[in-house]
């Protein structure tokens, strides 16, 4: 158990973590910091946090753990504001969907830091809804949290952050930042980009109203994630641009194979693609 945890960015992820930690009584006090006063007010009203502020410098205590839960392109500015806390906190971690960009931001702000308490992290969990009002205390239950410590990450800080996530039911695993970004580009960032792109494509066609009116269940399943926060996913795509472009190139190759089969009227070629895809998907869901 720790005394104080500070969640910077009181939205879905930060709020859900706070709710889970409160449920399991792992910390004495949870402080929330968010640029939005309304978000702080909501978090206080919902009893997600004990105290809340719109500026880091207004926080009267230095927390044991800081959790940065803001969009990835805003993390660098948070690092700059955390300078007075760096040597006092037991651990600083984040929840960003890209890891190398966040580590680069940290190294730019603290270029001389040879040993630090920063533990890069990413919970593989979420909902289509956003904001602290969508926070739930079991969001991370049985979900993976990937930590990508660097060669300078303090071992005690790593253990503390690991314990924090395990307290809310998460399964903690470790990857290198490079492997994380490559894998997530293919399995998360690309699907979100494709879902947004498909819905955008259909919304610009004639008879748009009829298209969405008669959309079947498969359309809803595939495009569900297009209801996610657009600004958040804009930042993720930009922060992991190179890896996402690589994933898009691989997808373009597969899409061209599908197009070629259709243009040639080659049912066997189409079926081979579909069978390979089904087998891979079934193997994944059975594992």
C-alpha positions in Angstrom: 0.0 0.0 0.0 1.2 3.5 -0.8 0.2 6.9 0.7 -0.6 9.1 -2.3 -1.2 8.5 -6.0 -1.5 11.4 -8.4 -3.4 10.8 -11.7 -2.7 13.4 -14.3 -5.5 13.3 -16.8 -8.8 12.3 -15.1 -10.5 10.6 -18.1 -11.5 7.1 -18.8 -8.2 5.4 -18.2 -6.9 7.5 -15.4 -10.4 7.6 -13.8 -10.8 3.8 -14.1 -7.4 3.2 -12.5 -8.3 5.5 -9.6 -11.6 3.7 -9.2 -9.9 0.3 -9.2 -7.3 1.3 -6.7 -9.9 2.8 -4.4 -12.0 -0.4 -4.6 -9.0 -2.5 -3.5 -7.9 0.1 -0.8 -4.3 0.1 -2.1 -3.6 3.8 -1.4 -4.6 6.3 1.2 -5.3 9.2 -1.1 -5.8 9.8 -4.8 -5.1 13.2 -6.2 -6.4 14.2 -9.7 -4.9 16.8 -12.0 -6.6 17.9 -15.2 -6.6 21.1 -17.2 -10.4 20.8 -17.3 -12.1 22.1 -14.1 -15.3 20.4 -15.1 -13.4 17.0 -15.3 -12.0 17.7 -11.8 -15.5 18.6 -10.5 -17.0 15.4 -12.0 -14.2 13.2 -10.6 -14.8 14.7 -7.1 -18.6 14.4 -7.4 -18.2 10.7 -8.4 -15.7 10.2 -5.6 -13.1 9.0 -8.1 -10.5 11.2 -6.5 -10.0 12.8 -3.0 -8.6 16.1 -4.2 -8.3 17.7 -7.5 -6.4 20.6 -9.2 -6.0 22.1 -12.7 -2.3 22.8 -12.3 0.5 20.5 -11.1 2.1 23.2 -9.1 -1.1 23.7 -7.0 -0.8 20.1 -5.6 0.3 20.5 -2.0 1.9 17.1 -1.6 4.5 15.2 -3.7 2.9 11.8 -4.4 4.5 8.4 -4.2 3.3 7.5 -7.7 2.4 9.7 -10.6 0.3 8.2 -13.4 0.3 10.3 -16.6 -2.9 9.7 -18.5 -3.0 12.4 -21.1 -2.8 12.1 -24.9 0.7 11.0 -26.0 1.6 14.3 -27.8 1.0 16.2 -24.5 3.2 14.0 -22.3 6.4 16.0 -23.0 4.8 19.1 -21.4 3.8 17.1 -18.4 7.4 15.8 -18.0 8.6 19.4 -17.9 6.1 20.3 -15.2 7.1 17.3 -13.1 10.8 18.4 -12.7 10.3 19.4 -9.0 8.9 15.9 -8.2 11.3 13.7 -10.1 13.7 12.9 -7.3 11.0 12.6 -4.7 8.4 10.3 -6.3 8.9 6.6 -5.9 7.6 6.0 -9.5 6.3 7.9 -12.5 4.5 6.0 -15.2 2.2 6.6 -18.2 -0.6 4.9 -20.0 0.2 6.0 -23.6 -0.5 3.8 -26.6 3.0 4.5 -28.0 6.1 3.9 -26.0 9.2 5.0 -28.0 7.8 8.5 -28.5 7.1 8.9 -24.8 10.6 7.6 -23.9 12.1 10.1 -26.4 10.1 12.9 -24.7 11.4 11.9 -21.3 15.0 11.8 -22.5 14.7 15.2 -24.1 13.4 16.8 -20.9 15.9 14.9 -18.7 19.0 14.3 -20.9 21.3 13.8 -18.0 19.2 11.4 -16.1 21.2 8.2 -15.8 18.9 6.5 -13.3 15.2 7.3 -12.9 11.9 6.3 -11.6 10.1 6.5 -14.9 8.3 3.3 -15.9 6.7 3.5 -19.4 3.5 1.6 -19.5 0.4 0.8 -21.6 -2.8 -0.8 -20.4 -4.5 -2.8 -23.2 -8.0 -1.8 -22.2 -10.6 0.8 -23.0 -14.2 1.7 -23.9 -15.7 3.7 -26.7 -17.0 6.2 -24.2 -14.6 8.9 -22.9 -14.3 11.0 -19.9 -14.3 10.3 -16.2 -18.0 9.6 -16.3 -17.3 6.4 -18.2 -14.7 5.2 -15.7 -15.3 1.8 -14.1 -13.4 0.0 -11.4 -13.0 -3.3 -13.3 -11.8 -1.9 -16.6 -8.4 -3.6 -16.2 -9.6 -6.9 -14.7 -7.8 -9.8 -16.6 -6.5 -7.3 -19.2 -2.9 -7.0 -20.2 -0.7 -4.1 -19.1 2.6 -3.8 -21.0 5.5 -2.2 -19.3 8.6 -1.2 -21.4 11.3 -0.3 -18.9 14.5 1.3 -20.3 18.0 0.4 -19.2 17.8 3.3 -16.8 14.5 2.4 -15.1 14.9 1.9 -11.4 14.1 -1.6 -10.3 12.1 -0.6 -7.2 10.0 1.8 -9.3 9.3 -1.1 -11.8 8.2 -3.4 -9.0 5.9 -0.7 -7.5 4.2 0.1 -10.8 3.8 -3.7 -11.5 2.2 -4.1 -8.1 -0.2 -1.2 -8.8 -1.5 -2.7 -12.0 -1.8 -6.2 -10.4 -3.9 -4.7 -7.7 -6.6 -3.7 -10.2 -6.6 -7.2 -11.7 -4.3 -6.6 -14.7 -1.8 -9.1 -16.1 1.5 -7.3 -16.4 3.9 -8.2 -19.2 7.1 -6.6 -20.4 8.2 -5.7 -23.9 10.9 -3.6 -25.5 9.6 -0.2 -26.6 10.3 -1.1 -30.2 8.4 -4.4 -30.1 5.5 -2.7 -28.3 5.1 0.0 -31.0 5.4 -2.5 -33.9 2.9 -4.9 -32.4 0.4 -2.3 -31.4 0.7 -0.6 -34.8 -0.6 -3.8 -36.4 -3.1 -4.9 -33.8 -4.6 -1.7 -32.5 -3.5 1.5 -34.3 -4.1 0.0 -37.8 -7.6 -1.4 -37.0 -8.6 2.0 -35.5 -7.4 3.9 -38.5 -9.2 1.5 -40.8 -12.4 1.7 -38.9 -12.3 5.5 -38.9 -11.5 5.5 -42.6 -14.3 3.1 -43.6 -16.9 5.1 -41.7 -15.6 8.3 -43.2 -15.7 6.8 -46.7 -19.3 5.6 -46.3 -20.4 8.9 -44.8 -19.3 10.8 -47.9 -21.2 8.6 -50.3 -24.7 9.2 -51.8 -27.5 7.4 -49.9 -25.5 7.6 -46.7 -28.6 7.5 -44.6 -29.7 4.3 -46.2 -26.2 2.7 -45.9 -26.2 3.2 -42.2 -29.8 2.3 -41.8 -29.4 -1.1 -43.3 -26.0 -1.9 -42.0 -25.7 -5.4 -40.7 -24.1 -6.7 -37.5 -20.8 -7.2 -39.2 -20.6 -3.4 -39.9 -21.3 -2.6 -36.2 -18.7 -5.1 -35.0 -16.0 -3.8 -37.4 -16.7 -0.1 -36.9 -17.4 0.0 -33.2 -14.0 1.4 -32.4 -14.7 4.4 -34.8 -16.7 5.8 -31.9 -13.4 6.3 -30.0 -12.1 9.7 -29.2 -10.8 11.2 -32.5 -8.3 13.5 -30.9 -6.7 10.7 -28.9 -6.3 8.5 -32.0 -5.0 11.4 -34.1 -2.2 11.8 -31.6 -1.5 8.0 -31.4 -1.3 7.7 -35.1 1.1 10.6 -35.4 3.3 9.4 -32.4 3.7 6.0 -34.0 3.7 7.2 -37.6 6.6 5.1 -38.9 5.3 1.8 -37.5 1.7 2.5 -38.6 2.9 3.3 -42.1 4.7 0.0 -42.2 1.5 -1.8 -41.0 -0.5 0.0 -43.7 2.0 -1.1 -46.4 1.5 -4.7 -45.4 -2.3 -4.2 -45.4 -2.1 -2.6 -48.8 -0.4 -5.8 -50.1 -3.1 -8.0 -48.7 -5.8 -5.7 -50.1 -4.3 -5.8 -53.5 -4.4 -9.6 -53.4 -8.1 -9.4 -52.6 -8.7 -6.9 -55.4 -6.7 -9.1 -57.9 -8.8 -12.1 -57.1 -12.0 -10.1 -57.5 -11.0 -8.6 -60.8 -10.0 -12.0 -62.2 -13.1 -13.7 -60.9 -10.8 -16.1 -59.1 -13.0 -17.8 -56.4 -10.2 -20.1 -55.4 -7.9 -17.2 -54.7 -10.5 -15.4 -52.6 -11.3 -18.6 -50.7 -7.6 -19.2 -49.9 -7.4 -15.7 -48.4 -10.6 -16.2 -46.4 -9.6 -19.7 -45.2 -6.2 -18.4 -44.1 -7.8 -15.5 -42.3 -10.4 -17.7 -40.6 -7.8 -20.2 -39.4 -5.6 -17.5 -38.0 -8.5 -15.8 -36.3 -9.8 -19.1 -34.8 -6.4 -20.0 -33.5 -6.1 -16.6 -31.9 -9.5 -16.9 -30.2 -8.9 -20.4 -29.0 -5.5 -19.6 -27.4 
